[in-house]
Amino acid sequence: MAEAIINGLGGLTVGFQMLAVDWRNTIMILVGFVLLYLGIKKDCEPLLLVPIGFGCILVNIPLSDVMSQEGFIRSLYNAGIVTELFPLLIFVGIGAMTDFGPVLAQPSTFLLGAAGQFGIFLTLILALALGFPQLDAVAIGIIGACDGPTAIYVTSKYAPHLLGAVSVAAYSYMSLVPVLQPPIMRLLTTKKEREIVMKSVAKPVSKTTKMLFPLVITILGGIIAPKGLPLLGTIMLGNLMRESGVVSRLTKASENEIANIVTLFLGLTIGATMVGSAFIRAETLIILALGFVAICLDTVCGVLFGKLMSVATGGKVNPLIGAAGISAFPMAARVVQREGAKWNKKSYLLMHAMGANAGGQIGSVVAAAVMLSVLAGMGIIR
Amino acid sequence: MDNVTFGLTMLVCGMGGTIVVLWLMSLVMALLGKLFPEKPVKKEA
């Protein structure tokens, strides 16, 4: 009887013993708290960081079976990450939320969206130089897309063991765009350039053009880069629903209920990939550092391209809008507006920056699609 | 494939491809804008 009681009580203390055995779980529980703190107190991407942080805590509690074969988060992981369904459903919501009007009013801003993707490829080269295997380097480079769902889609497909680190880097740095970008923008531009006032873009875009946009982009992008068609197709489906105006129930469901539910599951499953034994490695710190470099390089290349456009147009373009050519929508555009107004009160860059930012949204998806198709062309992936 | 070849191919084809695709898209969208301009709203008498 006494022995049975002791054994029974032993079952309640084994978790504490395990906690002492593997210190990495304790560290990861603290990391989970940091993510929760950033999300709740600092308002850094709370929709993602709160479930990620909680998932991280759940999976690192000793003897936790949430990620075992029968675990509930494993079921979500298999259903939505292994099948790539979650990031794609998020993309339908993003398409339904995004107004591509500013980029359609000024199609040349698409090119700023291209310049903002340089960081992906430069970081890929850096990762290779640091000794990462080729597909791991691709997944690390994609942090530079500044686009969480794209990063998750590519990483879960080709480097699933890096999913936790890449996702955390992608979402954390994305939320740090207002802090990271302004110093780079100031460093690369002169006071005169920052003070340039751009003419307002009042060109209206017809409903027909807005509806044809998602169809044309899907077909054109899909033909050139078919490996990325799921990414491009889902974001454009969401946008077609929005612009057509005839399926408002589906549009609202995509941007609200579906996006919210999937975000919760996505965050939880990503957090649950952050198991101490797999996450606490020098490799993770290098990935976080490379993610930082990727986003800085995106801004550098975007601003430099903005300078080029400024020279080519005889000073009509304020190079600051180049910094908005990334996928952090509409955060990057707001940062550009704030920075421009700081240097010239008469400067109103928001609509131009929104164009570049919408271009960056498409640009990141196109860059990933092109990257995957190039990899398939080289025979590295199927 | 060695890493140098891989990295440079990704830079040239990947970044080059991204720029070309987005440039083509901008051309098509500019064309669509011209083909389907916003019609001014007729004022009712």
HADDOCK unambig.tbl for C-alpha pairs under 7 A between the chains (distance, minus, plus):
assign (segid A and resid 104 and name CA) (segid B and resid 29 and name CA) 6.55 0.50 0.50
assign (segid A and resid 107 and name CA) (segid B and resid 26 and name CA) 4.78 0.50 0.50
assign (segid A and resid 107 and name CA) (segid B and resid 29 and name CA) 6.37 0.50 0.50
assign (segid A and resid 107 and name CA) (segid B and resid 30 and name CA) 5.99 0.50 0.50
assign (segid A and resid 108 and name CA) (segid B and resid 26 and name CA) 6.02 0.50 0.50
assign (segid A and resid 110 and name CA) (segid B and resid 22 and name CA) 6.00 0.50 0.50
assign (segid A and resid 110 and name CA) (segid B and resid 23 and name CA) 6.98 0.50 0.50
assign (segid A and resid 110 and name CA) (segid B and resid 26 and name CA) 5.99 0.50 0.50
assign (segid A and resid 111 and name CA) (segid B and resid 19 and name CA) 6.82 0.50 0.50
assign (segid A and resid 111 and name CA) (segid B and resid 22 and name CA) 6.29 0.50 0.50
assign (segid A and resid 111 and name CA) (segid B and resid 23 and name CA) 6.28 0.50 0.50
assign (segid A and resid 114 and name CA) (segid B and resid 18 and name CA) 6.31 0.50 0.50
assign (segid A and resid 114 and name CA) (segid B and resid 19 and name CA) 5.42 0.50 0.50
assign (segid A and resid 114 and name CA) (segid B and resid 22 and name CA) 6.58 0.50 0.50
assign (segid A and resid 118 and name CA) (segid B and resid 15 and name CA) 6.63 0.50 0.50
assign (segid A and resid 121 and name CA) (segid B and resid 10 and name CA) 6.82 0.50 0.50
assign (segid A and resid 121 and name CA) (segid B and resid 11 and name CA) 5.47 0.50 0.50
assign (segid A and resid 121 and name CA) (segid B and resid 15 and name CA) 6.82 0.50 0.50
assign (segid A and resid 125 and name CA) (segid B and resid 7 and name CA) 5.28 0.50 0.50
assign (segid A and resid 128 and name CA) (segid B and resid 3 and name CA) 6.44 0.50 0.50
assign (segid A and resid 204 and name CA) (segid B and resid 38 and name CA) 6.14 0.50 0.50
assign (segid A and resid 205 and name CA) (segid B and resid 33 and name CA) 6.92 0.50 0.50
assign (segid A and resid 205 and name CA) (segid B and resid 37 and name CA) 6.78 0.50 0.50
assign (segid A and resid 205 and name CA) (segid B and resid 38 and name CA) 5.63 0.50 0.50
assign (segid A and resid 206 and name CA) (segid B and resid 36 and name CA) 6.51 0.50 0.50
assign (segid A and resid 206 and name CA) (segid B and resid 37 and name CA) 5.70 0.50 0.50
assign (segid A and resid 206 and name CA) (segid B and resid 38 and name CA) 4.19 0.50 0.50
assign (segid A and resid 208 and name CA) (segid B and resid 36 and name CA) 6.50 0.50 0.50
assign (segid A and resid 209 and name CA) (segid B and resid 32 and name CA) 5.94 0.50 0.50
assign (segid A and resid 209 and name CA) (segid B and resid 33 and name CA) 6.12 0.50 0.50
assign (segid A and resid 209 and name CA) (segid B and resid 36 and name CA) 6.18 0.50 0.50
assign (segid A and resid 213 and name CA) (segid B and resid 29 and name CA) 6.94 0.50 0.50
assign (segid A and resid 217 and name CA) (segid B and resid 25 and name CA) 6.76 0.50 0.50
assign (segid A and resid 363 and name CA) (segid B and resid 22 and name CA) 6.94 0.50 0.50
assign (segid A and resid 366 and name CA) (segid B and resid 18 and name CA) 6.20 0.50 0.50
assign (segid A and resid 367 and name CA) (segid B and resid 14 and name CA) 6.91 0.50 0.50
assign (segid A and resid 367 and name CA) (segid B and resid 18 and name CA) 5.20 0.50 0.50
assign (segid A and resid 370 and name CA) (segid B and resid 14 and name CA) 5.86 0.50 0.50
assign (segid A and resid 370 and name CA) (segid B and resid 17 and name CA) 6.33 0.50 0.50
assign (segid A and resid 370 and name CA) (segid B and resid 18 and name CA) 6.28 0.50 0.50
assign (segid A and resid 371 and name CA) (segid B and resid 14 and name CA) 5.20 0.50 0.50
assign (segid A and resid 374 and name CA) (segid B and resid 13 and name CA) 6.82 0.50 0.50
assign (segid A and resid 374 and name CA) (segid B and resid 14 and name CA) 6.63 0.50 0.50
